[in-house]
Amino acid sequence: MAEKGSTLFGEVRRMVRTSGAVTGIAARVAGERYLGIKTNKDRHAEDLKAILGGLKGPMMKVAQFLATIPDALPAEYAKELATLQSNAPPMGWAFVRRRMSSELGPDWQKHFSRFGQEAAAAASLGQVHRATLTDGTEVACKLQYPDMPSVVEADLKQLKLGLQLYQRMDSALDNEDAYAEIAERLREELDYTREAAHQRLYRLMLADEPAVHVPAPIDALTTTRLLTMTWLDGGSILKRLDENPPLEERNAYARALFAAWYKPVYRYGVIHGDPHLGNYQVRADGGINLLDFGVVRIFPARFIAGVITLYEAVRDGDDEKAHHAFEIWGFRNLSRETMLVLKQWADFLYEPLLTDRVRLIQQSDDPTYGRQVAQAVHAGLKKTGGVRIPREFPLMDRAAIGLGSVFFRLKAELNWHRMFQELIEGFQEEELAARQAAALAEARVPAPLTAPG
């Protein structure tokens, strides 16, 4: 009973902290919009980041996610929120022992010859401990932080409030469907047995990619709140980049990452929705480790066909084909003017794939160039009356922007056009659908909480 009271108090305290930040900033923005009172959005953004940065993983992850979607948040807020990092305090050993006992039983330690008492790494919803099974297998045990379901729900309530306020005040986008998508994927991420299935799926899809390594889940030691998987040795890709590795090495990482993210998309209709440098490790053999499979989206084959159709429309300058592709993506009742504005964003995303030559992923060396394009799109959408963002858009957009920023950071020089063409050559919608169904069945991936679309 005491635990329940503590849970309720924690959720109320959390909601007060986040709602106070959201509504306070909203009031100031409203004052500027309707009363002519000038406010300092940069200062407000810093305040919001300071408050949200003290929370555990879900809101931090959502904030980073929204910072990549054009016009989801005011530019000043997006800039600050994009820098958030998870700083949840680690769970102490006494709590870890209690949680392990509740997940695997009071004799849980019989499964391990060694179990690290200190967390080896932090995850968005929990922390990772390194351990050794009795057969000598080195494993990582990802243990969920306490009370995460109620934490996620509290964060989602405040996120919805914030999006609604911004929608009424300034945004040219209707984010209701995008919010529903984010909410469902976050709720799915709470179930570590689902993440284990995603690991099996990615091991299957990338089995013939020797440079990409995915941990294998240990099913017998995995529950909803505990994910036990094989330990992969690797180091931080960010630290390696700080050492200024040669171009050949950086290109090898980029090729591996391109295969790791886009092969599942165009061969299986599966997308990893959380691409950032913290989810990659570099290996001594020159390969990469791919980590964290909590946010995964399964798309129908028709949607992937629409992604390719939009690429062809950009390549050929075919506005009618672009309009059709956006409809496949889920945009409805698009005027020609609104479609042409959206196509500016598509032009930006697909531009590196159009020319058959070795090049950097982005011609401009300005890391804010994408944000500048997004601002131009925002201004154009306001003039045309705005648009409702479909559920299918956020994760695809997030992956494209997130992975593009990784390639930009790597300063890789590759023929992106040729790599993409190799992936989509001979694409058949029916073949993808069949391949996807077989892979999902073999990996035992559960159905989404709500059917996509």
Number of C-alpha atoms within 10 A of each C-alpha: 6 6 9 10 10 12 17 13 12 16 19 13 13 20 19 14 17 22 19 15 21 21 15 14 21 18 12 17 23 19 14 14 14 9 10 10 11 11 15 11 16 14 14 21 21 16 16 21 23 15 16 23 20 18 20 23 26 23 25 24 20 18 23 22 24 22 24 23 18 24 25 24 21 16 19 16 22 23 20 21 26 18 13 19 18 19 15 18 12 16 16 11 13 9 13 20 15 12 19 18 14 12 17 17 11 13 9 14 16 11 15 16 13 15 16 14 14 15 19 14 13 18 19 20 25 23 23 22 19 21 23 19 16 13 9 11 13 17 24 24 27 24 27 23 24 15 15 19 16 14 23 20 17 22 26 22 14 22 20 15 16 19 19 15 19 22 18 12 14 15 22 23 20 19 23 16 17 19 20 16 21 20 20 15 20 22 18 19 21 21 18 22 23 24 24 29 22 26 24 22 24 24 18 16 21 18 13 9 14 10 20 22 21 24 21 18 23 15 13 9 15 21 17 16 21 24 25 26 23 19 18 19 12 15 15 14 21 15 11 13 14 8 9 11 11 9 13 11 14 21 17 17 24 22 19 20 23 17 18 24 21 22 21 21 23 22 21 25 23 25 22 23 23 22 26 16 15 14 15 20 22 20 19 9 8 13 21 27 22 23 17 20 22 26 22 20 20 18 19 17 23 17 20 22 21 21 19 16 19 26 22 17 21 22 15 12 12 12 16 11 18 25 23 17 22 23 17 19 22 17 19 13 11 17 12 13 14 20 22 18 18 21 20 16 19 18 17 15 18 16 18 22 18 19 13 14 14 14 16 18 22 21 11 11 10 10 12 11 14 20 18 14 15 21 16 16 22 21 16 19 22 15 13 15 12 17 21 17 20 22 21 20 17 24 24 18 19 23 21 18 18 19 21 20 19 17 23 20 15 22 19 23 19 20 19 21 18 15 16 18 13 10 16 15 9 9 14 13 18 11 14 21 17 12 15 23 12 13 17 20 11 13 18 15 18 13 11 14 10 11 7 14 13
